[in-house]
């Protein structure tokens, strides 16, 4: 047979997911969903083109580039390069996703060369990526943190071959939503007893005006206060406009998001928050997004407070969603302790990988 014809085509992001100019974008979403399914064995991460499109709309804080990979004219992969535009940023977040049938043909290496050239052309020297790894026997890789491990699988071997180092292991855990409320209620009551100087407030996106400034400040701290291990993150500046863009990325795609926050009674300051999200299909899996307790307010069980309160409200709002998925660094013991007490169960692991360019 003649060698396959490989094309890596830049994707022009459309304004509508159902428009005549959106075919390539729709193909990238279909490839994305298939790759997630092949790795994990389920569709809990699946998104529609309409859900994902708002993420790729113009953003003054980040340039997002996207390519479609075709083999003999058929879509087999997608590539991405996210270029943060914070002042002084050195980083680029890279993505290669190929369906399993396209492995072993050199397509990944060709794609990677394109991504690295792109990063260099953008003046970037810190390349980072995240890859899901399913537990498997055999040689294991342990990050410098000493927390967690991943198998030396196909993806790990590819990244090592291209000069990447494993910096961190991230645990993906799942919480079964159906069942008794008693355990959640008990955890919430205990957290309330330990945090009498605080109260919980909740809202559905879009964020009410009264909470915009406090929520924006907490979102900015996600880039500085979450465990980063050897990964490099830019300190992000959030204002009302950036928060409104954040809200729109969810709402314009038909997604629903509940924010549960802890508010300090004496000062009125918002000091902890948790986000829960779901797509237009209310029978699909839910996703726990960011959770953070500001450093000055730790030690009052606020993480448990906002998580337990959020899950109780979520169960009532989406009784047919089967479970909630969340990601946490393996060294983030305080947050993992909360998740385990709430009965989140570990399922898979992500490797956080980094390469420094000379």
N, C-alpha and C positions, 0 to 999 in steps of 0.2 A: 504494500500500500504506500502511496506517496505520503510524505510528511504532512502533518496537519498544518493548516494556515492559521496563524495566531494574529489577532488584532487586539490592541489595547487602545480603546477609543475614549477620549475625554467626553464626559457627560455634561451637556449644557443643562443646568437645572431649570426645569419649567416653572411656570407660575401656577399651573393646575396639574394635578396628578392624572386627570383624565383627558388632558389635552392632546392634540395630534403630535405635539413636539415632545411628549413625555414618554415615548416608548422605551428609550434607553434607560431612563430613570426607573421605570417600572421593572425592567429586566434586572437592574441592580438590586431592587428590593426582593424580587423573587429569588435571586441567587443568595442574597443574605439569609432569607428565611430557610432555604434548603440547607445551607451550610450549618446554621444553628441546629437544625433538625438532625443532620448527620452526626454532629458532634455529641449532642445531648440526648437524642432519642425522643424528644418531645417538641411541641410547638409553643411552649410557654413564652418564648422570646419573639414570636412572629409579630410583624407589624404590616399594615397595609401601606401602599404608596402614599395615600392621603395622610396617614398618621406621621410618616417619616419626612414628608416633603418640607414642613415648616422648619425642621432642623437645618436644612440646607439653604434657606433663604439668606440674603445678604445680612451680615452682622458686622458692626464696626469693631468688634472685639476679637473676631476670629475669621480667618479665610478657610473655607472648606472646599477641597478639590476632590473630584470623584471621577473614576474611570470604569468603563465596562470592558471585561475581557471576553473575547469571542474566539472560539475554536471552530474552524470551518463554518463560520457564520452563526454558530450557536452560542448563547451566553453560558459561560462556565465560571465566571468569577467577577469580583469587583475589587477595586483598589480605592483607598482614601488617604488623603493627607490633610490633617487639620493643623493650621498654622496660627497659633495665638498671636494677637497683635498688641499685647500688653507692652509697655515701654521696656526695652532691654531684654525682651524674651529671646532665649536661645533655642527653644524647643520646637519640635514637630512631632505630632502624633500620627503614626502610620498604621495602615490597615491593609492586609492582603487576605482575601477570602476566596478560596477555590473549592468547587465541588470535588468530592473525593475521586470521581472518575477522571479528573484532570490532573491528579497528582502524578509525580514521577516523569513528567514530560519536559521539565525545564521551564515551565511557564512561570512558576513562582519566582525563580531567580531572575528571569527577564523582567518580571513585574517589579521586583525589589530594586533592580538597578534603576528603573524609571523613578521610583519613589525617592531613592537616595539622591539622584541627580536633582529632583525637584526640591528636596530639602536644602541641598547646597545652594541652589539658585535663589532660595529665599533667605540665605544667610544663616541657616540653622546648623547647630553643631551637636545638639542633644536630641537623639531619636528615641522615641518610646512607643511601646505597643503593649497590648494586653491580649492574651490568648487563653481560651478555656481548655483545660486539660482534664480528661477523665481518669480516675484512679486506675492503675494497671500494675501488674507485677513487673519485676525487673529493676534496673537501675533507677534510682530516684535522685532528683536534684533538689538541694536545699539552699535557700537564699542566704545572704550574709546575716540577715536578722536572726537566723536559727529557728524561725517559726514556720512550720508547714513544709511541704515538699510536693513536687510534681514528678510524674514519670518522664524519663528521657524518650518522649514519643516523637512522632513525625514532626510536629510543629516545633518542639524543643530542639530537635536536631537541625532543623532548617535555620532557626534563629542563631544557634551557636555557630553554625557554619558561616553565617553572615556577620559574625562579630558582636553579637548581642550577649549580654550577661543577665542572668535572672537576679532581680533585685528584691522581689517581694512575692509572697503567695497570698492570694485573696480567696477567702472561702465564700462559696455561694450556698446559702441556706434557704430552706423553705418552711413555711408555717401553714399547717392545714387549717383553713378557715371553718369548715363545718365542725360541729361538736359543741360541747358544753361551754358556757360563758364563765363558769365558776372560777377556773384557774386564772383567767384574765382579770376578772373582777377582784380576786384576792390580791393579785400583784398590784393592781391600780390602787386599791385601798391602802396597802402597805406603803406604796410610794407617796401617796397623799399624806400619810401620817408622818413621813420623814421630810416633807417639803411644805410645811404649814405657812411659810412666808411667800408661797407662790400659788398661782392658780393656772389652770389650763384654759386656753382660748383656741378655737378652731375656726377655719374658714375654708371654703372651696374657692379655687382660682376662678376668676381673677382676684388678686389680693385687695382687700378693702383698703382705702386710703389711710386709715388710722394705723395700719400695720406695715405700710410700705417701707418706711425708713428702718424700722427694727428688723424686718425680715431681710432687707437688702444687706444690712450689716452682718447678720448671721451667715448669709450666703457667701459673703466675702471671706469670712473666716474659714470656710471649707477648704480654701486653697492654702491656708497656713496652719490650721490646727489639727487636721486629720493626719494619722500616721502615714508618712511618705516613704519610709525606709530610704533606699538609694535613688528613688525617683526624684525628678526635679519638676516643681510646679511654680508657675508665676503667681505672685501675689495679685489677686484680682481686685479691682476697684468696682464696687457696685453702687449704682444710684437708682433713682426711681425709673429712669428710662430703661436701664439694663434689666431691672426686675420685670418691667412690663413686657420686654422682649422674651424673657424667660417664661412668663405666663403664657404668652401667645404661642410659643413653640408647642405647648401642650394643647391649648384650647383650639388653635387653628387646625390641629389634626384630629379634633373630636375626642381628645383624651380628657379624663376627669381626674383632678388632683385635690386631695384633702391635706391641709397643713394643720398639724397640732403643735401648738407652741406653749411654752411655760413663760408666764409673765410675773416678774417680781412685784409684789403688791405695793411695797413702799415707794419704789421708783417708777413703776410702770414699764420698766425695761423688759423687752423680749430677750430671753436668755437661753432658750433651748428650743429645738424644733425637730419635727419628723414629717416626712412627706410620704403619702401613699398615692399610687397612680394606677389607672386602668384605661384600656382603650375603649373604643365604641362598643365592643362586644362585652357585655357585662357578665358573660359566662366564662370569659378567659381568665388567665392567671393575672393576679395583681402584682405590682412591683413596689417595694419600699425603696424610695430614692434616698435623698440625703437625710442624715440624722446628725445633730451636733448639739453639744452643751458648751456654752462659752466658758472658757477656762476659769473666769472669776466666780462662776456659780457651780462649779463641780463639787461633789460630795453631798448632794441633797437628793439623790435618786431621781434627778430630773430626766435622765435618759429613759428610765423605766416608766416614769410618769407620762411622757409624751408618746412613747411607743404603745403602752397598754391602752391609754385613752384613745389613740388613733385606731388601733385594731378593733376595739369594741364598737366604735362608730362605724368603721368600715364594714364589719360583719352585718350590721343592720342595713347599710346602704346597698351592699352588693352580696346578698345571701347566696347567689349562685356562682360566685367566683370561688374556685376550688382551693386556691392557696396564694400565699404572698411570698415573693422571692426577694432576697436581699443579699448584698455583697459587703464583706468586711475584711480588712487586713487581718491576717492570722495573728499578728502581734498586738492587735487592738483588743486586749483581754477585757477591759471594762465593757465594751459594747458586745463582745461575744458572750460574756457572762449574762448580760441582759437577755440576749436572744435565746440562749440555752434555757434560762429560767422561764421564758415565754413558750418554750417547746419548739423553737426553730431547730431543724435537723439539717446537718451538713449533707450536701449532695455532690457538688463538683468544686473544682478549684481553678482559679485563673492565675497565670503567671504574669507578673509585671516585668517587662524586659526593657533594657536600655542599651544604647550604643552611643559612644562619644566619637564624633568625627574630628580628625586632625585638621 
